[in-house]
Amino acid sequence: MQSQHVRDARQALAKLNVAAIGISPDKPETQLKFDTKFCLDFPLLADTDHAVADAFGVWGEKSLYGKKYFGIIRSSFLIDEKGKIAQAWYKVSPDETVPLALKALTHG
């Protein structure tokens, strides 16, 4: 859902000179299938060794039905033109990703 909301906001983001990218630990082949299925039309980067996720602090312990495992903590980042994180949202709801970004972009 998060990726689809970003896809649907492409025009609004483009008007603000913002480019969206997605990063996940999935293999490129898996990402291509996902991109094709949902017509995302923005780059998906493969972080198969989760080095980027580690650097951004979004690789962590999760729990599902009492079973603990490591994986991506759903997050969203607004990175400025100098490559610095302007805003970070951890454990963000898929429905909140775009509204939070648009608010930060239009209200500083």
LINJOGI-V41157 format. One line per field, one symbol per residue. ss: DSSP state (~ for helix, > for strand, _ for the rest). phi: phi as a letter, one per 30 degrees, with the letter a starting at -180 (. if undefined). psi: psi as a letter, one per 20 degrees, with the letter a starting at -180 (. if undefined). Layout:
BEGIN
ss: ???
phi: ???
psi: ???
END
This chain:
BEGIN
ss: _~~~~~~~_~~~~~~_____>>>>___~~~~~~~~~~~____>>>>____~~~~~___>>>>>>__>>>>>>__>>>>>_____>>>>>>______~~~~~~~~~~~_
phi: .eddddedcedddddcicccbcbbdddedddddddddchdibdccccdchdddddciccadbbbhiccacadcebbbccddcicddbbbchddedcededdddddcci
psi: hghhgggijgggghhjkppqqqprjqqhgghggggggjlgkqqpppmhjkgggghikjorprpokipqrqapoprqqopriijqohqpoqkqqhiigghgghghhij.
END
